[in-house]
Amino acid sequence: MKKLSAVTAVVLVFAALSVAACSTTEGFGQDVKDTGQTIKNTAQDAK
């Protein structure tokens, strides 16, 4: 169940970042970078 919660959290964060306005390629790149960092942190917390 804890793993499912972590996956849900990652999906929600990604969805929030996707909805956030990023009108430039640089902004989109930063969003992807932030999402990757969030996924990494969530995976570390789930260990």
Summary of the structure (lengths in Angstrom):
residues: 47
radius of gyration: 11.7
end to end distance: 13.1
largest distance: 37.5
contacts: 99
relative contact order: 0.18
helix: 85%
strand: 0%
